[in-house]
Amino acid sequence: MKKILLLTVTCGLFIGCSSSEVNMSMGNMRLIRSSDTPQAVMDFASMVCKNDFYVGASFLSKAGKEYRFKCVKAVENEILIPIPGTEINPMPVPAPK
């Protein structure tokens, strides 16, 4: 018990540990709880959506440490909206042969 408590205190004070996790996934909606910086959350959401075969994540709202995103498909012609103050990293385009 003491080791767990010490690790928690050390993590919070010195390292500045942060984490992001998907709390809920329903259809193309993702609820992510995170203590990371907004840019890290945006990158995490984009990665999660791309892993689910979407183009990227579009920011919807934030409440405390919970962020709501909508995963967007290319055929929907929707704009990817970043968290205010962040940017969406562009997808690498394959070089023509």
C-alpha positions in Angstrom: 0.0 0.0 0.0 2.8 2.4 0.8 4.5 1.8 -2.5 1.3 2.6 -4.4 0.8 5.8 -2.5 4.4 6.8 -3.0 4.2 6.1 -6.7 1.0 8.2 -6.9 2.6 11.2 -5.1 5.8 10.9 -7.1 3.9 10.7 -10.3 1.8 13.8 -9.5 4.5 16.0 -8.1 7.6 15.3 -10.1 6.8 13.7 -13.4 3.5 15.3 -14.2 1.9 12.1 -15.3 -1.1 12.3 -17.4 -3.3 9.9 -19.2 -6.0 9.6 -21.8 -8.6 6.8 -22.0 -11.8 6.2 -24.0 -14.6 6.1 -21.5 -17.4 5.5 -24.0 -17.6 4.6 -27.7 -21.1 4.6 -29.3 -21.2 4.6 -33.1 -19.0 7.4 -34.2 -19.0 9.2 -30.9 -16.1 9.0 -28.4 -16.0 10.2 -24.8 -12.4 10.6 -23.7 -11.3 11.3 -20.1 -7.9 12.9 -19.9 -5.6 14.9 -17.7 -3.3 15.5 -20.7 -2.8 18.8 -22.5 -5.5 19.7 -25.1 -3.1 19.0 -28.0 -2.3 15.5 -26.6 -6.0 14.8 -26.2 -6.6 15.9 -29.8 -3.8 13.7 -31.1 -5.1 10.8 -29.0 -8.7 11.2 -30.3 -7.4 11.4 -33.9 -5.4 8.2 -33.3 -8.4 6.4 -31.8 -10.7 7.4 -34.6 -8.1 6.5 -37.3 -7.7 3.1 -35.6 -11.4 2.6 -36.1 -11.1 3.3 -39.9 -12.2 7.0 -39.8 -10.4 9.9 -41.2 -10.0 11.7 -37.9 -11.7 13.2 -34.8 -13.8 16.3 -34.7 -14.1 18.1 -31.4 -17.6 18.5 -30.0 -17.4 19.6 -26.3 -15.5 19.5 -23.1 -16.8 19.1 -19.5 -14.1 19.0 -16.8 -11.7 16.3 -17.9 -14.1 14.7 -20.4 -13.9 15.5 -24.1 -16.5 14.5 -26.6 -15.5 13.8 -30.2 -17.2 12.6 -33.4 -15.2 10.3 -35.6 -15.5 11.5 -39.3 -15.5 9.4 -42.5 -14.2 10.8 -45.7 -17.5 10.2 -47.5 -19.4 12.4 -45.1 -17.5 15.5 -46.3 -17.4 17.0 -42.8 -14.8 19.3 -41.5 -12.5 18.1 -38.8 -12.8 20.6 -35.9 -9.8 20.7 -33.5 -10.0 21.6 -29.8 -9.7 25.5 -29.7 -6.1 26.4 -29.5 -4.9 23.1 -31.0 -4.3 21.8 -34.4 -5.0 18.5 -36.2 -1.9 16.9 -37.5 -2.2 16.3 -41.3 -2.4 12.8 -42.6 0.6 11.7 -44.6 -0.2 11.6 -48.3 1.5 8.7 -50.2 3.9 9.8 -52.9 2.7 9.1 -56.5 4.5 6.4 -58.3 
